[in-house]
Amino acid sequence: MRVENLRNIAIIAHVDHGKTTMVDKLLRAAGAFRANQQVEERVLDSNDQERERGITILAKNISIEYKGVKINVIDTPGHADFGGEVERVLRMADGALLLVDAFEGPMPQTRFVLRHAIDTGLKIMIVINKIDRPGAEPERAYNDCLDLMADLGATDEQLEFAMEHVVYASAVNGYARLDPADGNDDMYPLLDMIIDDLPAPEVDPEGPLAMQCVTIDHSNFVGRIGIGRVYSGTVRQGESILVVKNDGSTSTATVKQLFTFDYLGRTECDEIGAGDIAAVVGVESTDIGDVYTDPENPVSLDPIEIDPPTLSIIFEASTSPLVGRDGDIVGARQLKERLFAERENNVTMRIEELEDKSGVEVSGRGILHLSVLMETLRREGFEFQVGRPRVLFKKDDAGHTVEPVEQAVVECPDEYAGKVIEVFGNAGGTMTNMASGTTVTHIEFKIPTRGIMGLKNRVLNVTHGEGVFYHTFLEYGPFAGEIGGRNNGAMISMTTEKAVAYALGTLQERGALFVEPGTECYEGMLVGERNQPGDMVVNIARTKNLGNQRSSTADISVQLVPPRTFSLEEALEYIIDDELVEITPKNIRMRKRLLNATDRKKAAVRAMNAAK
């Protein structure tokens, strides 16, 4: 039976193609806000980092009432690092809006989210967004979407549906049109197509209860909250349910509270019927994939599998000489407790204490995935240090070592294409496709995840800042052997003092500086990069010797090049095995694991002897 007054849709797209802005306008068109109500842009990106980075990190649920139909809308992340969110929440939907920029067309992460939507069997409606953008080519973008769907193995039924259901929109200007040339200036054509053409949930309202948890929320008052779709029957507050885990183990629980989604919020209710999306309180330690069902007539549902992590990083308490200057929380015990609390909420990460208790290993889907957690911790007042990201290998069925492989795409001016290909070749990449436009060349590569680290800066350097670089997890492939890392050595401070302009003026002739006059430095801290291989210990506090004679040039000030700064992701990609990134609420510093130069030499000798 179809529940005709319900629609469950997901919005999928590449990063920055306008998903969250589109949801804002749909909410406004459906009357979620008062006419004069001031609402922040991208209202669903409530997380501070989501607003600052301009990306969606967490999948979110809202609902819209339009013409008597409740539309549950799932706003999904577009970045592949948060693919664990995308894979699961699509299970709640019957249809999807594929949002594509009319100028850029489908991009690598469009492929990533679209593949999941096709595999889930969703009906896909194409929305060509940003048709008002200069240089936009809506028809080309639409045809590219169909080609991509065919390439990803869409069924004939999915392709026919997409061909017949396309909307042209400008989310930022608040209009959707069936033809780019129409004069329509509101969102109603899109809303009408959603309720008229996207399928209603096909469920069994009279059957035994079957609901699957696909997202976990957490409250300090009630603990874990399981969110998912009711596939059959009705879930009722106060009722006893059977909880079936992915491994087949079972337990019973009582539904203490029940919530449905209502515009931007949740409304407590007594019962929720088949086809709707519910939030259930009362199932202790609920996990992704848990099935809530009738104890008398249990229903089995396919388990939910989350793609395994591809990178891991060791979190340790800070051992910096400057520890405690910026943050309030510096202890190893507090760091461990906070990371274990994250493990309760964030099922896409694997968080385990090391056997020797020296730190906590956190595994995730990529540098961005892991750095979001680090940024959250530093904003909470933590000081800590992390090592170089480590790629997680695994064994295939034949016992061979395989490693994660990424699809990377670079778009750059034609004259830099050769340099880009050379950079990827040195990092273990293989070019799979190349298309030259009038001014821009589009190049695709397959490259091990190990080779991706640090590659963005090299691509930007050889394209003079004009290259656009995207990558997404593709598959596990054969181990690619050794891949070259950072070629240049580091400048390492020999003392714990503030940097002085005179010393930096001399050092900048040897390479690029990371600090400026007045920067607090310490022994073992990375203060710059040499122009050649091999580390160099430097004195960043050296001053000019004063003689008893004046020189005509004595008072000429030192002209310093602005220092090179690193974001958290860039610092993680830059360091090598014997280096760490120190993270505080105010600073991101790079340092050697062993701060003393003599200790580093002894360690190098021991390593050389062990290799023999």
Phi, psi and omega per residue, in radians:
M1 nan 2.429 3.106
R2 -1.669 2.373 3.074
V3 -1.616 1.658 -2.950
E4 -1.224 -0.318 3.141
N5 -1.633 0.325 3.115
L6 -2.312 2.523 2.944
R7 -2.423 2.363 3.069
N8 -2.057 1.938 -3.068
I9 -2.218 2.561 3.035
A10 -1.924 2.557 3.036
I11 -1.885 2.085 -3.069
I12 -2.149 2.513 -3.132
A13 -3.035 2.966 2.993
H14 -1.252 2.789 3.092
V15 -0.952 2.329 2.999
D16 1.222 0.394 3.037
H17 -1.635 0.009 2.938
G18 1.863 0.357 -3.109
K19 -1.039 -0.930 -3.006
T20 -1.212 -0.602 3.055
T21 -1.133 -0.678 3.103
M22 -1.055 -0.740 3.121
V23 -1.099 -0.701 3.084
D24 -0.926 -0.829 -3.056
K25 -1.256 -0.597 3.071
L26 -1.138 -0.707 3.092
L27 -1.065 -0.771 -3.119
R28 -1.164 -0.708 -3.141
A29 -1.118 -0.552 -3.113
A30 -1.517 0.047 3.059
G31 1.478 0.456 3.137
A32 -1.266 -0.401 -3.126
F33 -2.077 2.668 3.025
R34 -1.172 2.738 -3.060
A35 -1.013 -0.631 -3.076
N36 -1.811 0.193 -3.077
Q37 -1.303 2.296 3.089
Q38 -1.502 2.103 -3.101
V39 -2.190 2.368 3.086
E40 -1.089 2.576 3.029
E41 -1.147 2.673 -3.119
R42 0.863 1.004 -3.032
V43 -1.056 -0.469 -3.137
L44 -1.303 -0.415 3.111
D45 -1.410 1.313 -3.033
S46 -1.431 -0.399 3.130
N47 -1.239 2.373 -3.102
D48 -0.967 -0.765 -3.113
Q49 -1.160 -0.587 3.106
E50 -1.078 -0.703 -3.139
R51 -1.204 -0.761 -3.079
E52 -1.221 -0.708 -3.108
R53 -1.448 -0.308 -3.117
G54 1.245 0.492 3.122
I55 -2.280 2.785 3.015
T56 -1.658 2.214 -3.106
I57 -1.777 -0.718 -3.090
L58 -1.953 2.337 3.038
A59 -1.137 2.490 -3.092
K60 -2.360 2.659 -3.139
N61 -2.010 2.383 2.964
I62 -2.422 3.037 3.023
S63 -2.396 2.669 3.137
I64 -2.241 2.385 3.022
E65 -1.773 2.140 3.139
Y66 -2.538 2.113 -3.139
K67 0.919 0.734 3.085
G68 1.348 0.114 3.134
V69 -1.945 2.297 3.057
K70 -1.549 2.122 3.136
I71 -1.888 1.920 3.022
N72 -1.445 2.110 -3.090
V73 -1.951 2.260 3.126
I74 -1.949 1.991 3.115
D75 -1.606 2.009 -3.015
T76 -1.839 2.666 3.022
P77 -1.141 2.586 3.067
G78 -1.750 -0.262 -3.075
H79 -1.439 2.367 -3.052
A80 -1.079 -0.456 3.134
D81 -1.103 -0.379 3.140
F82 -1.883 0.510 -3.111
G83 -1.090 -0.450 3.106
G84 -1.025 -0.592 3.079
E85 -1.196 -0.805 -3.051
V86 -1.089 -0.835 -3.056
E87 -0.971 -0.725 -3.036
R88 -1.365 -0.845 -2.987
V89 -1.182 -0.412 3.095
L90 -1.108 -0.357 3.100
R91 -1.132 -0.370 -3.113
M92 -1.486 -0.227 -2.994
A93 -1.737 2.732 3.009
D94 -1.861 -0.376 -3.134
G95 -2.554 2.925 -3.113
A96 -2.454 2.531 2.963
L97 -1.717 2.011 3.082
L98 -1.592 1.905 -3.071
L99 -1.685 2.199 -3.082
V100 -2.343 2.378 3.095
D101 -1.181 2.248 -3.086
A102 -1.169 -0.367 3.133
F103 -1.580 -0.812 -3.056
E104 -1.443 -0.525 -3.039
G105 1.253 -2.968 3.131
P106 -1.079 2.425 -3.142
M107 -2.122 3.066 -3.052
P108 -0.929 -0.734 -3.109
Q109 -1.382 -0.293 2.933
T110 -1.069 -0.787 3.118
R111 -1.027 -0.751 -3.093
F112 -1.068 -0.919 -3.075
V113 -1.284 -0.583 -3.133
L114 -1.175 -0.658 3.107
R115 -1.011 -0.747 3.132
H116 -1.155 -0.698 -3.137
A117 -1.134 -0.726 3.120
I118 -1.130 -0.795 -3.130
D119 -1.100 -0.526 3.129
T120 -1.352 -0.225 3.108
G121 1.477 0.383 -3.092
L122 -1.333 2.569 2.916
K123 -1.306 2.306 -2.995
I124 -2.051 2.151 3.082
M125 -1.819 2.263 -3.099
I126 -1.573 2.253 3.063
V127 -2.089 1.925 3.105
I128 -1.526 1.890 -3.041
N129 -1.702 2.909 3.089
K130 1.050 0.709 3.138
I131 -1.218 -0.223 3.106
D132 -1.511 -0.061 -3.084
R133 -1.253 2.405 3.103
P134 -1.018 2.328 -3.130
G135 1.472 0.066 -3.125
A136 -1.118 2.447 3.075
E137 -2.263 1.408 -3.026
P138 -1.013 -0.727 -3.090
E139 -1.187 -0.689 3.096
R140 -1.108 -0.759 3.136
A141 -1.076 -0.701 3.140
Y142 -1.118 -0.807 3.139
N143 -1.137 -0.641 3.099
D144 -1.127 -0.610 3.102
C145 -1.110 -0.768 3.135
L146 -1.130 -0.710 3.109
D147 -1.091 -0.714 -3.135
L148 -1.149 -0.725 3.114
M149 -1.053 -0.762 3.119
A150 -1.108 -0.706 -3.139
D151 -1.112 -0.553 -3.103
L152 -1.542 0.077 3.052
G153 1.529 0.479 3.093
A154 -1.098 2.542 3.114
T155 -1.264 2.866 3.093
D156 -1.026 -0.669 -3.135
E157 -1.134 -0.744 3.112
Q158 -1.127 -0.708 3.137
L159 -1.156 -0.757 3.134
E160 -1.101 -0.706 3.129
F161 -1.089 -0.788 -3.124
A162 -1.133 -0.637 3.137
M163 -1.135 -0.576 -3.070
E164 -1.603 -0.188 -3.045
H165 -2.243 1.609 3.118
V166 -2.355 2.425 3.131
V167 -2.228 2.455 3.109
Y168 -1.892 2.229 -2.965
A169 -2.447 2.835 2.890
S170 -2.305 1.657 -3.052
A171 -1.070 -0.680 -3.086
V172 -1.136 -0.521 3.099
N173 -1.659 -0.067 3.002
G174 1.334 0.595 3.075
Y175 -2.387 2.661 3.082
A176 -2.347 2.431 -3.041
R177 -2.371 2.617 3.056
L178 -1.394 -0.321 3.084
D179 -2.464 2.357 -3.104
P180 -0.979 -0.449 -3.082
A181 -1.483 -0.127 3.129
D182 -1.067 2.788 3.107
G183 -1.758 0.176 -3.091
N184 -1.089 2.459 -3.103
D185 -2.233 0.514 3.074
D186 -2.392 -3.132 -3.048
M187 -1.695 0.042 -2.988
Y188 -1.134 -0.599 3.083
P189 -0.995 -0.652 3.117
L190 -1.217 -0.779 3.122
L191 -1.091 -0.708 3.127
D192 -1.101 -0.731 -3.131
M193 -1.158 -0.615 3.126
I194 -1.084 -0.843 -3.063
I195 -1.405 -0.413 -3.128
D196 -1.467 -0.594 -2.929
D197 -2.080 -0.523 3.100
L198 -1.302 2.483 -3.011
P199 -1.199 2.520 2.982
A200 -1.366 2.742 -3.131
P201 -1.060 2.322 3.070
E202 -1.692 1.862 -2.998
V203 -2.430 3.076 3.071
D204 -2.103 1.591 -3.068
P205 -1.100 -0.494 -3.072
E206 -1.601 -0.086 -3.094
G207 -1.373 3.129 3.083
P208 -1.183 2.680 -3.108
L209 -1.041 2.334 3.000
A210 -2.557 1.959 3.119
M211 -2.382 2.452 -3.140
Q212 -2.092 2.313 -3.138
C213 -1.398 2.104 3.134
V214 -2.023 -0.262 3.133
T215 -2.453 2.502 3.107
I216 -1.959 2.244 2.934
D217 -1.904 2.890 -3.108
H218 -2.436 2.416 3.091
S219 -2.242 2.411 3.097
N220 -1.154 -0.317 -3.082
F221 -1.620 -0.703 -3.033
V222 -2.046 -0.019 3.126
G223 1.432 -2.531 -3.076
R224 -1.299 2.486 3.096
I225 -2.120 2.115 -3.137
G226 -1.560 2.223 -3.120
I227 -2.050 2.298 3.131
G228 -3.005 -3.093 -3.101
R229 -1.736 2.470 3.064
V230 -1.526 1.999 -3.077
Y231 -1.524 -0.524 3.072
S232 -2.711 2.779 3.118
G233 1.247 -2.771 -3.098
T234 -2.426 2.361 3.045
V235 -1.707 2.307 -3.039
R236 -2.178 2.494 3.084
Q237 -1.135 2.372 3.138
G238 1.511 -0.101 -3.081
E239 -1.503 2.580 3.067
S240 -1.480 2.352 -3.126
I241 -2.246 2.766 3.045
L242 -1.707 2.275 3.134
V243 -1.867 2.068 -3.126
V244 -1.897 2.080 -3.135
K245 -1.387 2.924 3.105
N246 -1.040 -0.549 -3.118
D247 -1.490 0.054 3.098
G248 1.657 -0.189 3.115
S249 -1.223 2.661 -3.064
T250 -2.278 2.761 3.026
S251 -2.729 2.920 3.101
T252 -1.939 2.670 3.124
A253 -2.610 2.854 3.096
T254 -1.999 2.305 3.116
V255 -1.274 1.848 -3.095
K256 -1.436 -0.683 3.084
Q257 -2.481 2.699 -3.081
L258 -2.448 2.282 -3.103
F259 -2.238 2.531 2.963
T260 -1.996 2.786 -3.130
F261 -1.522 2.338 -3.049
D262 -2.392 1.779 -3.018
Y263 0.925 -2.085 -3.073
L264 -1.570 -0.112 -3.061
G265 -2.077 -2.906 3.090
R266 -2.160 2.540 3.111
T267 -2.124 2.238 3.113
E268 -1.244 2.454 -3.113
C269 -2.555 2.934 -3.092
D270 -1.477 -0.565 -3.126
E271 -2.695 2.701 3.107
I272 -2.360 2.235 -3.052
G273 -1.549 3.035 -3.107
A274 -1.039 2.444 3.116
G275 1.738 -0.442 -3.088
D276 -1.546 2.954 3.123
I277 -1.857 2.290 -3.028
A278 -2.195 2.698 2.988
A279 -2.048 2.127 -3.005
V280 -1.979 2.232 3.057
V281 -1.867 2.361 3.075
G282 2.279 -0.223 3.126
V283 -1.679 1.785 -3.090
E284 -1.172 2.463 3.098
S285 0.929 0.643 3.100
T286 -1.164 2.592 -3.093
D287 -2.225 2.869 3.039
I288 -1.030 2.326 3.116
G289 1.656 -0.191 3.111
D290 -1.044 2.369 3.078
V291 -1.820 2.183 3.050
Y292 -1.698 2.115 -3.036
T293 -2.510 3.089 -3.118
D294 -1.303 2.175 3.141
P295 -1.052 -0.536 -3.093
E296 -1.425 -0.648 -3.114
N297 -2.266 1.255 -3.058
P298 -1.119 2.501 3.117
V299 -1.979 2.375 3.097
S300 -1.753 2.442 3.097
L301 -2.188 2.720 3.133
D302 -1.049 2.362 3.119
P303 -1.161 2.696 3.090
I304 -1.702 2.180 3.114
E305 -1.886 2.266 3.127
I306 -1.768 2.310 3.111
D307 -0.975 2.413 -3.079
P308 -1.217 2.748 3.082
P309 -1.085 2.703 3.125
T310 -2.030 -0.268 -3.128
L311 -2.343 2.615 3.023
S312 -2.353 2.661 3.129
I313 -2.413 2.453 3.092
I314 -1.606 2.138 3.040
F315 -1.649 2.294 3.104
E316 -2.339 2.745 2.995
A317 -1.139 2.523 -3.064
S318 -1.194 2.396 3.038
T319 -2.007 0.364 -3.114
S320 -1.224 2.538 3.038
P321 -1.054 -0.339 -3.126
L322 -1.722 0.224 -3.064
V323 -1.047 2.444 3.100
G324 1.571 -0.089 -3.118
R325 -1.327 -0.607 -3.053
D326 -1.820 -0.668 -2.990
G327 -1.900 2.825 3.129
D328 -1.656 -0.370 -3.012
I329 -2.044 1.892 -3.023
V330 -2.193 -0.090 -3.046
G331 -1.404 2.628 3.113
A332 -1.157 -0.634 -3.110
R333 -1.145 -0.760 3.126
Q334 -1.131 -0.657 3.127
L335 -1.121 -0.766 3.136
K336 -1.095 -0.778 -3.129
E337 -1.082 -0.700 -3.124
R338 -1.183 -0.702 3.135
L339 -1.197 -0.641 3.094
F340 -1.193 -0.547 3.038
A341 -1.172 -0.615 3.075
E342 -1.119 -0.619 3.135
R343 -1.065 -0.551 3.124
E344 -1.167 -0.621 -3.033
N345 -1.675 -0.563 -2.956
N346 -1.895 1.583 -3.058
V347 -1.344 -0.177 3.132
T348 -1.432 -0.134 3.109
M349 -1.920 2.591 3.023
R350 -1.889 2.108 -3.026
I351 -2.188 2.048 -3.054
E352 -2.462 2.452 3.073
E353 -1.331 2.482 3.105
L354 -1.186 2.669 -3.097
E355 -1.042 -0.613 -3.121
D356 -1.535 0.125 3.083
K357 1.132 0.255 -3.081
S358 -1.408 -0.244 -3.121
G359 -3.065 -3.064 -3.139
V360 -2.151 2.228 3.124
E361 -1.574 2.174 3.125
V362 -2.017 2.134 -3.115
S363 -1.969 2.410 -3.121
G364 -2.573 -2.947 -3.021
R365 -1.613 -0.053 3.141
G366 2.978 3.021 -3.118
I367 -1.018 -0.786 -3.109
L368 -1.107 -0.759 3.128
H369 -0.964 -0.804 -3.106
L370 -1.301 -0.642 -3.094
S371 -1.228 -0.467 3.074
V372 -1.086 -0.707 3.084
L373 -1.131 -0.763 3.132
M374 -1.058 -0.753 3.139
E375 -1.107 -0.665 3.098
T376 -1.089 -0.760 -3.125
L377 -1.120 -0.762 -3.101
R378 -1.157 -0.548 3.100
R379 -1.264 -0.363 3.086
E380 -1.508 0.002 3.083
G381 1.733 0.196 -3.137
F382 -1.456 2.545 2.898
E383 -2.059 2.285 -3.108
F384 -2.777 3.053 3.111
Q385 -2.334 2.617 -3.136
V386 -2.316 2.646 3.115
G387 -1.582 -3.039 3.141
R388 -1.191 2.401 3.073
P389 -1.010 2.412 -3.108
R390 -2.036 2.223 3.118
V391 -1.276 2.386 -3.119
L392 -1.618 2.017 3.079
F393 -1.555 2.842 3.013
K394 -2.590 3.002 -3.133
K395 -1.776 2.445 3.050
D396 -1.510 -3.087 -3.074
D397 -1.069 -0.463 -3.132
A398 -1.553 0.005 3.131
G399 1.534 0.133 3.131
H400 -1.516 2.572 3.100
T401 -1.290 2.258 3.068
V402 -2.185 2.730 -3.112
E403 -2.359 2.754 3.136
P404 -1.154 2.392 3.138
V405 -2.092 2.428 -3.098
E406 -1.922 2.665 2.901
Q407 -1.699 2.177 -3.134
A408 -2.054 2.490 3.125
V409 -2.269 2.293 3.061
V410 -2.139 2.309 2.984
E411 -2.054 2.160 -3.044
C412 -2.610 2.825 3.021
P413 -0.972 2.549 -3.031
D414 -0.911 -0.663 -3.022
E415 -1.215 -0.268 -3.119
Y416 -1.754 -0.007 -3.043
A417 -1.038 -0.740 -3.129
G418 -1.061 -0.743 3.122
K419 -1.113 -0.705 3.135
V420 -1.086 -0.780 3.138
I421 -1.075 -0.685 3.119
E422 -1.126 -0.751 3.132
V423 -1.055 -0.781 -3.137
F424 -1.178 -0.662 3.114
G425 -1.060 -0.709 3.126
N426 -1.194 -0.389 -3.113
A427 -1.715 0.177 3.091
G428 1.559 0.231 -3.118
G429 -1.523 2.689 3.084
T430 -2.176 2.207 3.139
M431 -1.276 2.297 -3.124
T432 -1.954 -0.348 -3.119
N433 -2.816 2.596 3.106
M434 -2.622 2.263 3.128
A435 -2.356 2.187 -3.123
S436 -1.719 2.227 3.052
G437 -1.700 -2.831 -3.126
T438 -1.223 -0.638 3.140
T439 -2.286 -0.347 -3.027
V440 -2.093 2.414 3.069
T441 -1.826 2.322 3.135
H442 -1.836 2.072 -3.080
I443 -2.178 2.331 3.113
E444 -2.020 2.503 -3.110
F445 -2.361 2.708 2.839
K446 -1.898 2.272 -3.051
I447 -2.612 2.411 3.074
P448 -1.031 2.567 3.116
T449 -0.978 -0.588 3.104
R450 -1.021 -0.624 -3.109
G451 -1.319 -0.364 -3.120
I452 -1.208 -0.587 -3.038
M453 -1.098 2.144 -3.127
G454 1.464 -0.043 -3.036
L455 -1.328 -0.538 -3.075
K456 -1.028 -0.771 -3.141
N457 -1.117 -0.681 3.137
R458 -1.158 -0.668 3.095
V459 -1.134 -0.758 3.124
L460 -1.107 -0.653 3.141
N461 -1.128 -0.844 -3.066
V462 -1.298 -0.312 3.103
T463 -1.782 0.179 3.123
H464 0.972 0.658 3.089
G465 1.414 0.043 -3.056
E466 -1.740 -0.071 -3.135
G467 -1.433 2.544 3.034
V468 -1.972 2.218 -2.966
F469 -2.207 2.137 3.069
Y470 -2.226 2.639 3.014
H471 -2.631 2.699 3.140
T472 -2.629 2.603 -3.137
F473 -1.055 2.350 -3.102
L474 -1.950 -0.933 -3.036
E475 -3.001 3.042 2.946
Y476 -1.663 2.323 -3.126
G477 -2.296 3.040 -3.130
P478 -1.013 2.577 3.100
F479 -1.027 2.257 -2.989
A480 -1.603 0.114 -3.137
G481 1.419 -2.940 -3.097
E482 -1.235 2.419 3.110
I483 -2.119 2.299 -3.119
G484 -1.042 2.418 3.118
G485 -1.781 -2.524 -3.134
R486 -1.195 2.265 -3.074
N487 -1.496 -0.623 -3.036
N488 -1.564 2.599 3.088
G489 -1.388 3.039 -3.115
A490 -1.890 2.667 2.911
M491 -1.622 2.209 -3.026
I492 -2.101 2.267 -3.122
S493 -1.163 2.437 3.118
M494 -1.700 -0.158 -3.090
T495 -2.397 2.905 3.075
T496 -1.824 1.582 -3.103
E497 -2.648 3.054 3.048
K498 -1.446 2.514 3.127
A499 -1.187 2.509 -3.101
V500 -2.024 2.457 -3.063
A501 -1.027 -0.701 -3.089
Y502 -1.091 -0.770 3.132
A503 -1.135 -0.729 -3.122
L504 -1.159 -0.590 3.112
G505 -1.065 -0.658 3.092
T506 -1.261 -0.713 -3.061
L507 -1.233 -0.516 -3.080
Q508 -1.178 -0.259 3.042
E509 -1.284 -0.324 -3.112
R510 -1.636 -0.197 -3.105
G511 2.872 -2.824 -3.102
A512 -1.642 2.373 -3.123
L513 -1.639 2.610 3.077
F514 -1.868 -0.119 -3.066
V515 -2.223 2.917 3.113
E516 -2.254 2.948 3.134
P517 -0.962 2.332 3.139
G518 1.643 -0.162 3.128
T519 -1.207 2.288 3.060
E520 -1.212 2.111 3.119
C521 -2.135 2.871 3.091
Y522 -2.498 2.840 -3.133
E523 -1.012 2.239 3.139
G524 1.618 -0.058 -3.139
M525 -1.442 2.449 3.082
L526 -1.340 2.114 -3.110
V527 -1.986 -0.069 3.129
G528 -3.121 3.090 3.097
E529 -2.118 2.276 3.114
R530 -1.247 2.849 3.060
N531 -1.446 -0.054 -3.082
Q532 -2.513 2.942 -3.125
P533 -1.133 2.813 3.077
G534 1.624 2.278 3.117
D535 -1.287 2.714 -3.135
M536 -2.411 2.184 3.091
V537 -1.475 2.264 -3.010
V538 -2.277 2.759 3.084
N539 -1.790 1.803 -3.087
I540 -1.468 -0.019 -3.121
A541 -1.976 0.218 -3.100
R542 -1.190 2.325 3.132
T543 -1.975 2.895 -3.112
K544 -1.330 2.361 3.072
N545 -1.221 2.255 -3.100
L546 -1.598 2.177 3.081
G547 -1.749 -3.060 -3.127
N548 -1.714 0.200 3.100
Q549 -2.130 2.501 3.088
R550 -1.543 2.579 3.081
S551 -2.050 2.616 -3.133
S552 -1.140 -0.335 -3.131
T553 -1.880 0.178 -2.994
A554 -1.129 -0.576 -3.015
D555 -1.726 0.147 3.097
I556 -1.223 2.223 -3.070
S557 -1.285 2.676 3.110
V558 -1.312 2.273 3.109
Q559 -1.654 1.938 -3.083
L560 -1.853 2.427 2.996
V561 -1.303 2.414 3.116
P562 -0.962 2.438 -3.085
P563 -1.174 2.693 3.055
R564 -1.386 2.201 -3.132
T565 -1.848 2.696 -3.080
F566 -2.176 2.343 2.904
S567 -1.328 2.996 3.133
L568 -1.063 -0.776 3.135
E569 -1.101 -0.718 -3.125
E570 -1.148 -0.682 3.122
A571 -1.133 -0.715 3.132
L572 -1.116 -0.632 3.140
E573 -1.359 -0.383 -3.040
Y574 -1.424 -0.688 -2.981
I575 -1.185 2.757 3.076
I576 -1.929 -3.058 -2.934
D577 -1.048 -0.594 -3.074
D578 -1.646 0.337 -3.114
E579 -2.134 2.816 -3.137
L580 -2.312 2.760 2.951
V581 -1.886 2.150 3.085
E582 -1.638 2.211 -3.030
I583 -2.109 2.150 3.089
T584 -2.277 2.961 3.124
P585 -1.035 -0.392 -3.065
K586 -2.027 -0.310 -3.016
N587 -2.413 2.639 2.946
I588 -2.151 1.983 -3.106
R589 -2.098 2.627 3.020
M590 -1.922 2.473 -3.041
R591 -2.599 2.880 2.984
K592 -1.392 2.578 3.102
R593 -1.096 -0.772 3.026
L594 -1.693 2.035 -3.000
L595 -1.330 -0.544 -3.067
N596 -1.498 2.323 -3.076
A597 -1.094 -0.660 3.130
T598 -1.137 -0.723 3.109
D599 -1.081 -0.659 3.136
R600 -1.160 -0.686 3.128
K601 -1.139 -0.739 3.124
K602 -1.092 -0.728 3.129
A603 -1.109 -0.652 3.140
A604 -1.161 -0.680 3.122
V605 -1.157 -0.745 3.129
R606 -1.080 -0.728 3.137
A607 -1.120 -0.666 -3.139
M608 -1.175 -0.716 3.136
N609 -1.179 -0.654 3.138
A610 -1.166 -0.581 -3.138
A611 -1.199 -0.509 3.121
K612 -1.256 nan nan
